[in-house]
Each structure stands twice: as structure tokens, then as C-alpha cells.
Amino acid sequence: MTLPQFIRHRWKLLLSALVLVVYGFSGGCYASELPDPPTRDELALLAHGPLPYRVVVIAWDPAEAARRHQNGTAYAQATLQWLESSGAFESVRLGNANDTATDLLASPTGAYCNSAVVPMFTILSLGIIPTIFTDRTCEGAVFHALQPTGERSDSVVIRSELANRVIMGWLAVLIGALPGWTHGDVGTDRRARQRAGVAILAYRSHLMALVGGARTAP
């Protein structure tokens, strides 16, 4: 039996609404503005490829982490993800300060500037009233090279910060589909990875001097 046309249209509308709701609750109700694409000079910097160094990420200084009531291991994990996403090094892994199978040790700086908000009006209105704010993400690492004696070299500190607009609510389902926007967290997007790579590779000569100096140290 063929259903009347108005019933078929109603089912299509209900199905479309259901798909929209499921998509929204799976992350579609959160849209992030993407970082600016790399400039010509930045693309040239990235084109040189990763540095041929193995990096071991160690936990944040325990005393400093305790003083600020933070988890040093969690910061190390965030630093690991940042360095891995940058593609700036041959390899990156977690380790400890006594690990000698490495070219560089990297420890977190403890940078934190997240400015996420609680979307109270969006929640109370079931997503109808959007929440719009600027989110900031900071990352940073202190790099040391190990000398043949096992002592650490001088350090190079590298920091990176991303600031992007965020929209929460049903409006984000539409905005997130526009060019220059994405649904969900911006950190995994290619542009965010490029920004991390630019921030680190801008210190290419400093890091090379750090490793080279440690290898020739008496």
C-alpha cells in the first residue's frame, strides 16, 4: 500500500530532524573557527621537514606542579600531543630525565590559558540561544640536549598560543559547515597542526645549535 504524499513528507521531515539531533549531540553543536592558513614564509619553513631528532617528554617539575596544585604527568601528556601533532621531530615519546636514548628532553612549561565557558543560556534554551566566545589554548616546552657526561645543556623555551572563536548551540551545526570552521575541537585540524609546526620550527637553528653544542661538549 502506498502512503499518502503528506505522510511521506512528514516522515522525511521527522527523519531529517532525528539526523540533525543525533549529529548535534555527537559534536555538531560545537563549532570552532580554524586558525589562519600558513603564510608563504611559513609554508617554506614547514617544507624543510622535521628535525632529525628524537625527543623524550618528561613530567613537569614535581615541586612546581605541586605548588600550583596541578598534575605534572597530565601536562606532560598534553606536551606530547602538541609535539606529535607538530610533525617537527623525527620521533616524540614519553620518558624520564634519565633517558639517554634521546637527542632532546622536553618538559612542560606549565602554560595554561583555556578560556572555555559554561553555556548556561544554551543549555537552558535546549540549544536555541547560542553561546559565542573566544577560546585560547597555550602550549609550551623547555628543551635540553644531553651532553656525553649526562649533564643537560642550556635550554630553549618554545611557546605557542591559539585563539579561535567558538559557537555552541544549534547554530553551530550550520556555522561548522562553512569554510574556515570545523565541528568539534580545532586541535586535530591540519591548520592547528601546521601552527604547532611553525611555532617549533621557527626555532630550528636554536635547537640544532643546542644538540650540536651538546654533542661536541668535552
N, C-alpha and C positions, 0 to 999 in steps of 0.2 A: 504494500500500500504506500502510495506517495504522500508525504506530509504536505500540508498547505504551505504556500510560499512564506507567509508571515511567520509560521512556526520555524521553518528552516532558517530564516534570517535571525530569529530570536536565539536559536541555538548557536549560530555563528557569533552573535554578539556576546553570549554568555561564555563561549569557549575563548573568545579573544580576551574578555575581561579576566578569565581564570588564568590564561597565559601571562597577562600583564601583572596580576597579583603575585603569581609564583616567581616571575622574573624580578619583581620588586623586592620580595622578601629574600631572594637569593643574592642580593647585592646591587640590583638595578636602581634602588632608591638612594644610592650614594654615588655621586659623580664628582670626579676630580679633574681640574684643569691640568693639562700636561705642561711640563717645562718647555721653554723656548727651544727650538731645534739648534744644534751646534752651528756656530758661525763658520766661515771658510777657514779661518785660522785654527779654530778648534777641531774641525774635521781633519786638517793637516796634522795636528797633534795626535789625534786618535789613529791616523793612518800609519804612524810609526810602529804600531802594535804594542803588545805588552812588554814590560821589562822582564829580562830573563832571570828573575829572582824567585826563590821560594820564600814565602812569608809565613811565619808562625804567629798567630794571635794569642796573646796571653791575657789572663784576667786583669782587670783594673786593680790598681794598688789597693790591697785589703784595708789598710788604715784609712785611706781617703774615702773608700766606698762606705766603710762603717761610719765615718764622721758625717757623711751626707745621707746615711740610712738608705743606701742603695745596694743592689745586688751586683757585685763585680763580675760574676760569671755571666749574668744576663747582658751586661754591657759588652762583654767580650763576644757574645753570640751576635749581637747587633753589629759590632765592628766587623766580624767575619762576613756577615751577609753583605755589608756595604762594600768591602774589599772584593769579595767574589763577584758581585754584580758589576763592578767597575771594569773587570777584564784587564786590569792594569798590570797584573803579575802572572808569572808562569803558573804558580800554584799558591793557594792560601788554605791553611788549616789551623785548627785549634791545637794548642800545645802548652808548654810551660817555659819558664825563664831559663831552665837548664837544658833546653833542647838545642843541641848543636848542629842538627841536620837541617840547617836553615841559612839563608842569606840575610834575612831581616827579621827582627822581632817587632811586633806591633802591639801596643797596649792602648786601650781606650782612653780618651781624654776626659770622659765623663760629661761630654756635651749633651745638653737636653733642652729643646725649645719647642716641644709639642704644644700646640695651641688649640687642640680639638675641644669642642664644646658639647654640652648635653642638649640635644634638640628637643627641649621641653614642649614648645608650641607645635612642633611637627608630630610629636608623639600624641599629644592631646587631641590634635585635629586628624589623627589617623593618616598623616602624610600629606594632607591638603595644604597646610601652611608650610612653605619651605624654610629651611634653615640654611643661611649662606654665611660663610666665614672664610678667613684666610688661615690655612694650616701651615705650620712651619716644622720642618724636620732637620735636625742638626746631627752631623756625624763628625767624628774626628779620631785621629790616631797619632801616637808618638812612635816614630820608627827609630830603631837602633840596629846597628850591624855588630856582629860578634867578631872580636879580634882573635887571632890564633891563641892568645893566652886565655880566652874565655871571657875577657872583660868586654863591657859594652863600649861602643864608640859614642861620639857626640850624637845628638838626636836631631831629627827633622820632624816638625809638627805639621800635619796637614788637616785642614778642616773643610767641611762642605755644608752648605745650607740650602734647602729647597723651600720655597714659599709658593703655595698654589691655592687658588680658590676652590672651595668645596661646597657642593649643594646636596642637601639631604631632603628627602620627601619625594612625592610622585613626580614633581617637576624634573627631578634628576634623571628619570627614565628617558625623557626626551633630550635633555641637555647632554647627557653622557654619550649620546649617539652622534653628536655634532663633531666636526673636525676640531682637533685641539683639545678634546675631552675624552675621558675614559670612565667606565663604570668601575667602582671599587677603588682599591689602593693604587696610587700612582707609582709606588716604589718599584714595581715589577715591570713597568713600561720601558721600552727601548730608550726613550729620551731621558728618563731618570737614570738609567744605567750609563748613558753617554755623559750625563752631567757628572756622575761619580768618577768616570774615567778621566774627564777633563780636569777635575779638581786634583786628582792624584798625579796625572802625567804632566801637569804644569810644573811639577817638582822633579821631573825626570833627571835633570842634571844634578840636583841636590842628592837624590837617592843614589845615583851612580857614584857620586863622589864619596858618599857615606860608605858604600860597600867597597869601593876601590881603596879608600883610605884604610879601612879595617883589614883588608887582605894584605896590604903592604906594611902594616904596622909591625915594628920589631917585636 
